Amino acid sequence: MSLEYEEIIEGVSVLRRASAGRHEDICATLHAEFVKVLTGNVVARLLEPRSIVQLSPGTFVRPDLALVTAATGKLWLAAEIVSSTDHRWDTVTKKELYEAAAVPRLWMVDPRYDNVEVYHGSPHGLALQHIYAGRETLAEKLLPALQVSVARLFAAPG
């Protein structure tokens, strides 16, 4: 997918270009891992990649992965696969937006370093919990069946 898409930040339209290649491979792998553990789950719902998510009035983002609560549709976990061409947008701008919206979980998936930064919401904002890399297994205690091999996540398809 290499089409333009729009995100709206405090009423201002920002055109983004979806990355191709490795970015999309990682996105597909991550989604597949969530689909496996969410089948039959009535508490949370996985949205399609880059679905529109409203964080606040006038702010709409399109995370690479969005998990919402089934009861309210509120964003519970966002995953952003960092783009090598505009990494500041994901790692600074969007992280600040997720923090302001009090999103409980944020994963920054960084293909530049083959690691995943996991943040948890706290009364003081998003707090870095762990940086997963190498042979570690990415897990979420509130989704105990979710066990994502970091090496597999970043492996070449095939």
Secondary structure, 3 states (H helix, E strand, C coil): CCCEEEEEECCEEEEEECCCCHHHHHHHHHHHHHHHHHCCCCCEEECCCCCCEEEECCEEECCCEEEEECCCCCEEEEEEECCCCCHHHHHHHHHHHHHHCCCCEEEEEECCCCEEEEEEEECCEEEEEEEEECCCEEEECCEEEEEEEHHHHHCCCC
